[in-house]
Amino acid sequence: MTGDNRTISSAEKTVVEDPRVERSRTISSGRARARMGVQESLSLYGQSLEAILAGYGFSFPNRDEVRFEVEGNLGSGANGEVYAVIDRSLKRPVAAKVFTRCSPDNSEEVAQFVDEARITASLQHPNVLPVYDLALSKEGRVYFTMKRIDGRSLGDAINRSTSAARSEPIATFNAVVGIFKDVANALSYAHHRGVLHLDVKPDNIMLGSFGETLLVDWGSALRIDAAKPGSSGTPLFMSPEQARREVSDPRCDVYALGATLFTALTLRCPTWADDSEEFWRKKRAGTIDPPTQEERARIPPALLDIALKALAPSRTDRYSDMRSLLTDLESYQAGLAVSAHRETVFQRLRRWHRKRAPVLWSSVAAVAAILALGTLLYGEKLKEVATWGNPVVVEDFSAPALGPHWKTESGAFAVRDGRLVSETTLENVLAHERVFQGDVAIEYDAEMLAGTNAGDCSLMWRRGPADIGKAAGARGQPLIAPREAGDSYYIQFGGAAGTTNTIKTEKGRILSTSTFEGRTGVVYRVRIEIVDTRISLMIDGRTVCECIEPFPVTGGTFSLYAYDVGKCFDRIRVFTQGVPRKIPPTAIGDAYVRDGLYPLAIERYADVVRSFPGQDIADEAIYKTGLCQWRSGDHAAAMISWRPLAAGDWADLVRLHELEDQFEAEQDQQVREGLLHLITKDRREDLRSRAILLWADFTSRLTAKARITGGLERLEVYLDMHDRSFAQRPEGDRAAAGALLVLRRPGEVLERYPEQVQVAVQALIHLGRPEEALVRYPTPLVK
């Protein structure tokens, strides 16, 4: 074994004797022409089409008897020689890969070679080299034919480049991104089909003369469900876990593609050492030689950060899958922000200006005129909307103990090194005593300490308690209805072992969710805005969750929530806007709803309907009237009140409530039709999200019931709804993964939802592979 970029197999010795870079040979017709004079002792079986037809009496002058003519040797692959061949039947050039060690003594290697051909043939994708045929030569050697590429490898292009002059295929960074988008698409498709490449490198990426990009040499490929500990691939580009002979997964290909991208950008390999032992020590630890100042100066920072994220030593810190890496490449090429790169304010402004400059400067004159009108309206607008202003609460935990305005509700917190740190396992809740009126924004630094489990650094928002005792209404009805559990909201940052962000009610009804790759030892700036009916969760300035409730959610108190030890909070700031001077006509009814006074709220909404007939505010009042009745338990009265809402957004919200009744009545076909109606393209995005989250709620309830009763039929029906209609939407991923597990389909959990860590770990345990859970998800929580 040498330290070049030749592919090694698990049977080879994984020690670098001489780690010098020596580019492996690639499959290209250009190299074939340079070697045509080589005599080959190879005869491929097969009659030409003309010879076959002659056997049936057809006559062809000057016919070719043999189908394949061997022209010369092209190079070596992972486990065979590659030849330039002419297919006389189709009159086209092809390449033939021949296994050179065919004998009964190495039947296992022959089987691996045949498997390579079959795997490659099964991946019918524009960026995967197509395989045409699999057969045996006259000398008894297995071979398969494939497309012959007119072009060169990415490795050749890199070798011909310098920092001053890059070769034509990679002359610009935009061209590099185009190449890697194609390769990422091929790998994403392969992973979807359950196949790992495990030998992604520049020499296995072929660049055709007419814009083609092809990923070749699947000789090291494994099927995901058959992956086992071992070492295969090319040392310079393989992942640390491959070097450590651990079980491979799709993130090994993410690493290798990141290493290849790094090489294409910097024109050097990411990890290097002249001493073989030092090289392998660095490789197994995932240590790379960081970009130099000169390299950072000439390479776009966002593009370099994409490569560096893919090269993270730990699998959990890389892109969770190839699709996520591809999304960042697409965003970079479109001039959008990428998840791997934290932009400065100047970079954001420059990107914004670059994208909008033509419109910006052509609109300057129009803006000047609008500003004049805006000045006249500004004073009136100030009456409607207040500004955040200075914070009303500033907490930096500079004192050694908590102040009197904090109250521990469960668990324990301590002030350490000027930060608030959770002290016990499970739940730790610390409440702030102040009641905040109007719109509120709460900011804080959150960190999951290194060496601890990733988990919540979250916030609970409790709407203020009503300061009204129970009394009887004028008509003998109870004045105060039972308070909704939804009066409290849980805004979750880093839940489910640091994998999700969620906004949900106290009952557990999910209102918004997003995936997250929380890392320990990283400080995040969290901002939560509670504005009228909207709740938003922002991480480092980016909105990750948002929901809109039917009634205002403002006015209340907050608590800090940490799950497990080692969750830190610091630099807490609370901003308020107070109560606006202008309020909507429904505000009085909304205030009664907040205090549970549903009969009085219904009377006020009736006043609004009479005062604003035919207007949208009247439709809002009608919807809220029915919602008061629904929450009081009178669903029939609610449906009667909602009859005037025949179309539009309010009618769609009514449809969501109808689906709840239909689910309880087990009218599953109506539920399916209703969900499809609400998820069509012309619906609002937030409404589509609500519909999918409602499906997730139904499915989670069926999953919980199936664990107890074993009834799986309805669960199968609801999972089929998901897979047929909205499988690509992330809102339903967790519920779908849980359903698959209960339906005894753990393999699909690992294939489709590997990022759902808790469910994926359970799936591995169900499959009898608990040790693999420690390898795939090496977090303290899993251990």
SULGI-V25871 format. One record per residue. RES is the residue in one small letter. D_CENTER is the distance of its C-alpha to the mean C-alpha in Angstrom with 1 decimal. Layout:
# SULGI-V25871
res->RES d_center->D_CENTER
res->RES d_center->D_CENTER
This chain:
# SULGI-V25871
res->m d_center->37.4
res->t d_center->37.1
res->g d_center->34.6
res->d d_center->34.1
res->n d_center->31.0
res->r d_center->32.4
res->t d_center->30.3
res->i d_center->31.6
res->s d_center->31.5
res->s d_center->31.4
res->a d_center->35.2
res->e d_center->35.8
res->k d_center->36.6
res->t d_center->33.7
res->v d_center->35.9
res->v d_center->36.1
res->e d_center->39.8
res->d d_center->39.6
res->p d_center->36.1
res->r d_center->37.2
res->v d_center->34.9
res->e d_center->36.3
res->r d_center->34.2
res->s d_center->34.2
res->r d_center->35.7
res->t d_center->33.6
res->i d_center->34.2
res->s d_center->35.7
res->s d_center->38.8
res->g d_center->39.8
res->r d_center->40.4
res->a d_center->42.0
res->r d_center->44.7
res->a d_center->45.5
res->r d_center->46.2
res->m d_center->48.0
res->g d_center->51.2
res->v d_center->50.0
res->q d_center->51.9
res->e d_center->49.7
res->s d_center->51.0
res->l d_center->48.5
res->s d_center->49.3
res->l d_center->46.6
res->y d_center->47.8
res->g d_center->47.9
res->q d_center->50.5
res->s d_center->50.0
res->l d_center->49.8
res->e d_center->53.3
res->a d_center->54.7
res->i d_center->53.4
res->l d_center->54.9
res->a d_center->58.2
res->g d_center->58.5
res->y d_center->58.7
res->g d_center->61.4
res->f d_center->59.5
res->s d_center->60.9
res->f d_center->59.0
res->p d_center->60.9
res->n d_center->59.5
res->r d_center->56.8
res->d d_center->54.4
res->e d_center->54.8
res->v d_center->51.7
res->r d_center->48.2
res->f d_center->46.5
res->e d_center->48.1
res->v d_center->46.7
res->e d_center->46.9
res->g d_center->45.7
res->n d_center->43.2
res->l d_center->39.9
res->g d_center->38.5
res->s d_center->37.0
res->g d_center->33.6
res->a d_center->32.3
res->n d_center->35.0
res->g d_center->37.3
res->e d_center->39.2
res->v d_center->38.2
res->y d_center->41.0
res->a d_center->41.6
res->v d_center->43.0
res->i d_center->44.5
res->d d_center->44.0
res->r d_center->47.4
res->s d_center->46.7
res->l d_center->43.9
res->k d_center->45.4
res->r d_center->42.2
res->p d_center->41.1
res->v d_center->38.6
res->a d_center->37.6
res->a d_center->38.5
res->k d_center->36.9
res->v d_center->39.6
res->f d_center->39.4
res->t d_center->42.4
res->r d_center->43.0
res->c d_center->43.7
res->s d_center->46.0
res->p d_center->46.3
res->d d_center->45.8
res->n d_center->42.2
res->s d_center->41.0
res->e d_center->37.7
res->e d_center->36.9
res->v d_center->38.1
res->a d_center->35.8
res->q d_center->32.8
res->f d_center->33.9
res->v d_center->34.2
res->d d_center->30.7
res->e d_center->29.4
res->a d_center->31.1
res->r d_center->29.8
res->i d_center->26.2
res->t d_center->26.4
res->a d_center->28.3
res->s d_center->25.8
res->l d_center->23.0
res->q d_center->24.2
res->h d_center->22.0
res->p d_center->23.5
res->n d_center->22.2
res->v d_center->23.5
res->l d_center->27.2
res->p d_center->29.0
res->v d_center->31.5
res->y d_center->34.8
res->d d_center->37.0
res->l d_center->37.5
res->a d_center->41.2
res->l d_center->43.8
res->s d_center->46.1
res->k d_center->49.9
res->e d_center->49.6
res->g d_center->47.5
res->r d_center->44.2
res->v d_center->40.9
res->y d_center->39.2
res->f d_center->36.7
res->t d_center->36.8
res->m d_center->34.0
res->k d_center->33.6
res->r d_center->35.4
res->i d_center->33.6
res->d d_center->35.7
res->g d_center->34.1
res->r d_center->33.0
res->s d_center->30.2
res->l d_center->27.8
res->g d_center->29.7
res->d d_center->32.9
res->a d_center->31.5
res->i d_center->30.5
res->n d_center->33.9
res->r d_center->35.7
res->s d_center->33.9
res->t d_center->35.0
res->s d_center->33.6
res->a d_center->36.4
res->a d_center->35.9
res->r d_center->32.9
res->s d_center->33.6
res->e d_center->33.1
res->p d_center->29.9
res->i d_center->28.0
res->a d_center->30.4
res->t d_center->27.8
res->f d_center->24.4
res->n d_center->23.2
res->a d_center->24.6
res->v d_center->22.7
res->v d_center->19.4
res->g d_center->20.5
res->i d_center->21.3
res->f d_center->18.1
res->k d_center->16.1
res->d d_center->18.5
res->v d_center->18.0
res->a d_center->14.2
res->n d_center->14.7
res->a d_center->17.3
res->l d_center->15.4
res->s d_center->12.4
res->y d_center->15.3
res->a d_center->17.1
res->h d_center->14.4
res->h d_center->14.2
res->r d_center->18.0
res->g d_center->17.9
res->v d_center->19.2
res->l d_center->18.6
res->h d_center->20.5
res->l d_center->21.3
res->d d_center->23.4
res->v d_center->21.5
res->k d_center->23.9
res->p d_center->25.7
res->d d_center->28.6
res->n d_center->26.4
res->i d_center->25.1
res->m d_center->27.9
res->l d_center->28.5
res->g d_center->30.9
res->s d_center->33.6
res->f d_center->32.4
res->g d_center->28.7
res->e d_center->27.4
res->t d_center->24.7
res->l d_center->24.8
res->l d_center->23.3
res->v d_center->26.3
res->d d_center->27.7
res->w d_center->25.9
res->g d_center->28.6
res->s d_center->26.5
res->a d_center->23.9
res->l d_center->23.3
res->r d_center->22.0
res->i d_center->19.2
res->d d_center->21.3
res->a d_center->24.2
res->a d_center->22.8
res->k d_center->25.3
res->p d_center->26.2
res->g d_center->27.6
res->s d_center->27.7
res->s d_center->27.3
res->g d_center->26.2
res->t d_center->27.5
res->p d_center->28.1
res->l d_center->27.3
res->f d_center->23.7
res->m d_center->22.9
res->s d_center->20.5
res->p d_center->22.3
res->e d_center->21.8
res->q d_center->23.4
res->a d_center->26.2
res->r d_center->26.6
res->r d_center->26.9
res->e d_center->24.1
res->v d_center->22.1
res->s d_center->19.6
res->d d_center->16.1
res->p d_center->13.5
res->r d_center->12.8
res->c d_center->16.5
res->d d_center->15.9
res->v d_center->13.2
res->y d_center->16.1
res->a d_center->18.7
res->l d_center->17.1
res->g d_center->16.7
res->a d_center->20.4
res->t d_center->21.5
res->l d_center->19.9
res->f d_center->21.7
res->t d_center->24.8
res->a d_center->24.8
res->l d_center->24.5
res->t d_center->27.0
res->l d_center->29.1
res->r d_center->29.1
res->c d_center->27.3
res->p d_center->25.1
res->t d_center->27.3
res->w d_center->31.0
res->a d_center->34.2
res->d d_center->37.7
res->d d_center->38.4
res->s d_center->36.7
res->e d_center->36.5
res->e d_center->34.8
res->f d_center->32.4
res->w d_center->31.3
res->r d_center->31.2
res->k d_center->28.8
res->k d_center->26.7
res->r d_center->26.4
res->a d_center->25.6
res->g d_center->22.9
res->t d_center->25.1
res->i d_center->24.9
res->d d_center->27.6
res->p d_center->26.1
res->p d_center->26.5
res->t d_center->30.0
res->q d_center->31.0
res->e d_center->32.2
res->e d_center->28.9
res->r d_center->26.9
res->a d_center->29.6
res->r d_center->29.2
res->i d_center->25.4
res->p d_center->23.1
res->p d_center->21.5
res->a d_center->18.0
res->l d_center->18.1
res->l d_center->19.6
res->d d_center->17.0
res->i d_center->14.2
res->a d_center->16.5
res->l d_center->17.3
res->k d_center->13.8
res->a d_center->13.5
res->l d_center->17.0
res->a d_center->16.4
res->p d_center->19.0
res->s d_center->17.0
res->r d_center->14.2
res->t d_center->12.5
res->d d_center->12.7
res->r d_center->11.2
res->y d_center->7.8
res->s d_center->6.5
res->d d_center->7.0
res->m d_center->9.0
res->r d_center->7.0
res->s d_center->5.0
res->l d_center->8.7
res->l d_center->10.1
res->t d_center->8.6
res->d d_center->10.2
res->l d_center->13.3
res->e d_center->13.6
res->s d_center->13.5
res->y d_center->16.0
res->q d_center->18.2
res->a d_center->18.3
res->g d_center->19.4
res->l d_center->16.5
res->a d_center->15.1
res->v d_center->12.4
res->s d_center->10.3
res->a d_center->12.3
res->h d_center->15.5
res->r d_center->17.4
res->e d_center->19.9
res->t d_center->23.5
res->v d_center->25.1
res->f d_center->27.1
res->q d_center->24.2
res->r d_center->22.6
res->l d_center->26.1
res->r d_center->26.7
res->r d_center->23.5
res->w d_center->24.4
res->h d_center->27.9
res->r d_center->27.1
res->k d_center->25.2
res->r d_center->27.8
res->a d_center->31.0
res->p d_center->32.8
res->v d_center->32.4
res->l d_center->33.0
res->w d_center->36.4
res->s d_center->37.6
res->s d_center->37.1
res->v d_center->39.0
res->a d_center->42.2
res->a d_center->40.7
res->v d_center->39.0
res->a d_center->42.4
res->a d_center->43.9
res->i d_center->41.2
res->l d_center->41.5
res->a d_center->45.2
res->l d_center->44.4
res->g d_center->41.6
res->t d_center->44.1
res->l d_center->46.2
res->l d_center->43.5
res->y d_center->41.9
res->g d_center->44.5
res->e d_center->43.9
res->k d_center->40.1
res->l d_center->40.6
res->k d_center->42.2
res->e d_center->39.1
res->v d_center->36.3
res->a d_center->36.8
res->t d_center->35.0
res->w d_center->33.2
res->g d_center->35.9
res->n d_center->36.3
res->p d_center->34.7
res->v d_center->36.9
res->v d_center->35.5
res->v d_center->35.0
res->e d_center->34.3
res->d d_center->33.9
res->f d_center->35.3
res->s d_center->38.1
res->a d_center->40.6
res->p d_center->40.7
res->a d_center->40.4
res->l d_center->38.7
res->g d_center->40.6
res->p d_center->42.3
res->h d_center->39.8
res->w d_center->37.2
res->k d_center->37.6
res->t d_center->35.8
res->e d_center->35.1
res->s d_center->33.7
res->g d_center->33.0
res->a d_center->34.0
res->f d_center->33.1
res->a d_center->34.9
res->v d_center->35.2
res->r d_center->34.7
res->d d_center->34.9
res->g d_center->34.6
res->r d_center->31.4
res->l d_center->30.9
res->v d_center->29.7
res->s d_center->29.2
res->e d_center->31.7
res->t d_center->31.2
res->t d_center->28.8
res->l d_center->27.3
res->e d_center->27.7
res->n d_center->29.2
res->v d_center->30.0
res->l d_center->32.0
res->a d_center->33.3
res->h d_center->34.7
res->e d_center->38.0
res->r d_center->38.0
res->v d_center->37.5
res->f d_center->35.8
res->q d_center->37.0
res->g d_center->35.2
res->d d_center->31.9
res->v d_center->30.3
res->a d_center->27.7
res->i d_center->26.9
res->e d_center->25.5
res->y d_center->25.2
res->d d_center->23.9
res->a d_center->21.8
res->e d_center->21.6
res->m d_center->21.0
res->l d_center->23.8
res->a d_center->23.4
res->g d_center->24.6
res->t d_center->23.7
res->n d_center->21.1
res->a d_center->17.9
res->g d_center->18.5
res->d d_center->19.5
res->c d_center->21.0
res->s d_center->21.3
res->l d_center->24.0
res->m d_center->26.1
res->w d_center->27.9
res->r d_center->31.1
res->r d_center->33.1
res->g d_center->36.7
res->p d_center->39.2
res->a d_center->41.8
res->d d_center->45.2
res->i d_center->47.1
res->g d_center->49.0
res->k d_center->49.2
res->a d_center->51.8
res->a d_center->53.0
res->g d_center->52.4
res->a d_center->55.2
res->r d_center->54.9
res->g d_center->54.8
res->q d_center->51.0
res->p d_center->49.0
res->l d_center->48.0
res->i d_center->44.9
res->a d_center->42.3
res->p d_center->40.3
res->r d_center->37.5
res->e d_center->34.0
res->a d_center->31.6
res->g d_center->29.2
res->d d_center->31.3
res->s d_center->29.0
res->y d_center->25.3
res->y d_center->22.9
res->i d_center->20.3
res->q d_center->18.0
res->f d_center->16.4
res->g d_center->14.7
res->g d_center->15.7
res->a d_center->15.3
res->a d_center->15.8
res->g d_center->13.7
res->t d_center->10.4
res->t d_center->10.8
res->n d_center->12.7
res->t d_center->15.2
res->i d_center->18.4
res->k d_center->20.8
res->t d_center->24.5
res->e d_center->26.9
res->k d_center->27.2
res->g d_center->23.5
res->r d_center->22.7
res->i d_center->19.1
res->l d_center->19.2
res->s d_center->15.8
res->t d_center->12.5
res->s d_center->9.0
res->t d_center->6.6
res->f d_center->8.0
res->e d_center->8.9
res->g d_center->12.6
res->r d_center->15.2
res->t d_center->18.8
res->g d_center->21.4
res->v d_center->19.5
res->v d_center->21.0
res->y d_center->18.9
res->r d_center->20.7
res->v d_center->20.1
res->r d_center->21.8
res->i d_center->22.4
res->e d_center->24.5
res->i d_center->26.6
res->v d_center->28.4
res->d d_center->30.5
res->t d_center->28.3
res->r d_center->24.9
res->i d_center->22.8
res->s d_center->20.1
res->l d_center->17.9
res->m d_center->17.3
res->i d_center->15.9
res->d d_center->17.7
res->g d_center->18.7
res->r d_center->15.5
res->t d_center->15.4
res->v d_center->12.5
res->c d_center->14.5
res->e d_center->17.7
res->c d_center->20.3
res->i d_center->23.8
res->e d_center->26.5
res->p d_center->29.7
res->f d_center->31.9
res->p d_center->31.8
res->v d_center->30.1
res->t d_center->31.9
res->g d_center->34.7
res->g d_center->34.0
res->t d_center->33.3
res->f d_center->30.3
res->s d_center->29.6
res->l d_center->27.4
res->y d_center->25.5
res->a d_center->24.5
res->y d_center->23.7
res->d d_center->25.5
res->v d_center->27.3
res->g d_center->26.3
res->k d_center->24.4
res->c d_center->25.8
res->f d_center->26.5
res->d d_center->28.5
res->r d_center->29.6
res->i d_center->29.5
res->r d_center->30.5
res->v d_center->31.3
res->f d_center->32.1
res->t d_center->33.9
res->q d_center->35.0
res->g d_center->37.7
res->v d_center->38.9
res->p d_center->39.2
res->r d_center->42.7
res->k d_center->41.9
res->i d_center->40.4
res->p d_center->39.6
res->p d_center->42.2
res->t d_center->40.0
res->a d_center->39.8
res->i d_center->42.8
res->g d_center->41.5
res->d d_center->38.0
res->a d_center->39.9
res->y d_center->41.8
res->v d_center->38.6
res->r d_center->37.2
res->d d_center->40.4
res->g d_center->40.3
res->l d_center->43.4
res->y d_center->42.3
res->p d_center->45.8
res->l d_center->46.4
res->a d_center->43.1
res->i d_center->43.9
res->e d_center->47.2
res->r d_center->45.7
res->y d_center->43.2
res->a d_center->46.2
res->d d_center->47.8
res->v d_center->44.9
res->v d_center->45.0
res->r d_center->48.7
res->s d_center->48.5
res->f d_center->45.7
res->p d_center->46.3
res->g d_center->44.0
res->q d_center->41.6
res->d d_center->37.9
res->i d_center->38.8
res->a d_center->41.0
res->d d_center->38.2
res->e d_center->36.2
res->a d_center->39.2
res->i d_center->39.6
res->y d_center->36.1
res->k d_center->36.5
res->t d_center->39.9
res->g d_center->38.4
res->l d_center->35.6
res->c d_center->38.3
res->q d_center->40.1
res->w d_center->36.9
res->r d_center->36.2
res->s d_center->39.9
res->g d_center->39.5
res->d d_center->41.5
res->h d_center->39.0
res->a d_center->41.8
res->a d_center->43.1
res->a d_center->39.6
res->m d_center->39.3
res->i d_center->42.8
res->s d_center->41.9
res->w d_center->38.9
res->r d_center->40.9
res->p d_center->41.5
res->l d_center->37.7
res->a d_center->37.8
res->a d_center->35.0
res->g d_center->32.4
res->d d_center->29.7
res->w d_center->31.9
res->a d_center->32.7
res->d d_center->29.0
res->l d_center->28.7
res->v d_center->31.8
res->r d_center->30.2
res->l d_center->27.6
res->h d_center->30.5
res->e d_center->32.2
res->l d_center->29.2
res->e d_center->29.6
res->d d_center->33.3
res->q d_center->32.6
res->f d_center->30.2
res->e d_center->32.9
res->a d_center->35.4
res->e d_center->33.3
res->q d_center->33.5
res->d d_center->30.2
res->q d_center->31.0
res->q d_center->31.5
res->v d_center->28.2
res->r d_center->26.4
res->e d_center->28.4
res->g d_center->27.8
res->l d_center->24.0
res->l d_center->24.0
res->h d_center->26.4
res->l d_center->24.2
res->i d_center->21.0
res->t d_center->22.9
res->k d_center->22.0
res->d d_center->24.9
res->r d_center->23.7
res->r d_center->22.4
res->e d_center->18.7
res->d d_center->19.4
res->l d_center->21.6
res->r d_center->19.1
res->s d_center->16.7
res->r d_center->19.8
res->a d_center->20.7
res->i d_center->17.5
res->l d_center->17.7
res->l d_center->21.4
res->w d_center->20.5
res->a d_center->18.3
res->d d_center->21.4
res->f d_center->23.7
res->t d_center->21.8
res->s d_center->21.5
res->r d_center->25.3
res->l d_center->26.1
res->t d_center->24.1
res->a d_center->26.1
res->k d_center->29.3
res->a d_center->28.7
res->r d_center->28.5
res->i d_center->32.0
res->t d_center->33.7
res->g d_center->32.0
res->g d_center->31.9
res->l d_center->29.1
res->e d_center->30.2
res->r d_center->28.7
res->l d_center->25.4
res->e d_center->25.3
res->v d_center->26.1
res->y d_center->23.3
res->l d_center->20.6
res->d d_center->22.2
res->m d_center->21.8
res->h d_center->18.0
res->d d_center->17.8
res->r d_center->20.2
res->s d_center->19.2
res->f d_center->15.7
res->a d_center->13.6
res->q d_center->10.8
res->r d_center->10.7
res->p d_center->8.3
res->e d_center->11.6
res->g d_center->13.2
res->d d_center->10.9
res->r d_center->12.9
res->a d_center->16.1
res->a d_center->15.6
res->a d_center->14.9
res->g d_center->18.0
res->a d_center->20.0
res->l d_center->19.5
res->l d_center->20.7
res->v d_center->23.8
res->l d_center->24.4
res->r d_center->24.8
res->r d_center->22.0
res->p d_center->20.3
res->g d_center->19.5
res->e d_center->17.3
res->v d_center->15.4
res->l d_center->14.7
res->e d_center->14.0
res->r d_center->11.7
res->y d_center->10.1
res->p d_center->10.5
res->e d_center->8.0
res->q d_center->10.7
res->v d_center->13.1
res->q d_center->16.2
res->v d_center->16.3
res->a d_center->15.4
res->v d_center->18.3
res->q d_center->20.5
res->a d_center->19.8
res->l d_center->20.9
res->i d_center->24.0
res->h d_center->24.8
res->l d_center->24.8
res->g d_center->27.1
res->r d_center->24.8
res->p d_center->24.6
res->e d_center->25.1
res->e d_center->21.9
res->a d_center->20.0
res->l d_center->21.5
res->v d_center->20.4
res->r d_center->16.7
res->y d_center->16.3
res->p d_center->19.2
res->t d_center->19.1
res->p d_center->22.4
res->l d_center->21.4
res->v d_center->20.8
res->k d_center->24.0
